[in-house]
Amino acid sequence: MEPLGTYRHKRDFTRTREPSGTGSLAADAKAHPLFVVQIHDARRMHFDFRLEVDGVLKSWAVPKGPSDDPSDKRLAVPTEDHPMEYRTFEGVIPKGEYGGGTVLVWDQGTYEPLSHDKRGHPLPFDEALASGHATFRLEGDKLRGEYALTRFRTGGKGEEAWLLIKAREKGVRPGEGHGTPDPHRARSARTGRTPGQVAERGPNGED
């Protein structure tokens, strides 16, 4: 199946304003790859953590949201790859559609891959993810510093699961971060709107 096959199969683009993935908002070749964190008020409110990898957004649902406290270990459940255009999507997915609910861009920016192999050589980010452990430095409006994604459960009979953890860097001690962000009091990194203000515009509202 092509990279966005699962994404497109789950959505009716005659009903949802989500991007179909026919365009491109990839980062400049000389720049660092992009990331976005979106608040998604669907059946259960959660955060979606997305990293640009090979022209798509690799995505994980993070129920409690990413934390800047190294003592927090956040569950991150992989979801289907999303198109690059999705990093700017903010609006309401109609009720009855896959993921129906409000989407808000909580954070956005770039990231720097930091993974190395056993010999200390830089490891391509897609290979690091395939191995089950990838480290990277975020440069966002809200999230900054080194993080790691580590797989602790593979597919098989159970759902694949990862942990998203902030690294213990100089000047960042466990228990001293802001911890869990409050999604209900969040504001968009793109528009400054709250989830309620985005929801008021409805499925056909303009960004």
Disulfide bonds with the S-S distance in Angstrom:
none
